[in-house]
Amino acid sequence: RRHILFIFILHNIPYNMDAKSFTIEFTSLSDRIITDCGVCQAYIPGTNGVHPPVRTYKALWDTGATKSSISPKIASDLGLQYYKFTNVYHAKGHDLTKMYKVNLLLPNNVGFSCIPVLEGNLYGFDILIGMDIIMQGDFVITNREGKTVCSFQIPSTHKYDFVKQNLNGVGQKKKKK
């Protein structure tokens, strides 16, 4: 049985907790970051009752999305009931969409409990991880030597500043004498 740390987004993440991270390495440049992600009905761990079953789906990480979303397939698979409608704004205007509460389990075994997610028509994946999740930690994408590498950890432990690093000679090619 694996140890899962659950976080409630409504509360501050304890910055003294041990960092949990994962890294995805692609064999070439990738124009999208897709990982496995577990999802189940909203549940508060540690309460009495049976934990709902967790199902695994493909998730796209999207820094352009403020909120995370699930497909109608997930809502149907898990028997979710929406709790309200909300306006969603996108490149072609806006739509009225359903909102659900779910638990998400990231690849680093960090779970988010009772988070609000939007229902969206997603193609090639069933979960969209938005900034509501990404901003809880450090998210870095690099493309060195034609290979995309993505790494995420929670809580945040670093300040990445490529300008400052470059001024200090980090990442600079050595000049031949």
Secondary structure, DSSP 8 states (H G I E B T S, - for coil): ----EEE-TTS---TTS--EEEEEE-SS--S--EEEEEEEE---TTSSS-----EEEEEEE-TT-SS-EE-HHHHHHHT----EEEEEEETTEEEEEEEEEEEEE-TTSEEEEEEEEEE---SS-SEEE-HHHHTTSEEEEE-GGG--EEEEEES------HHHHHHTTTT------
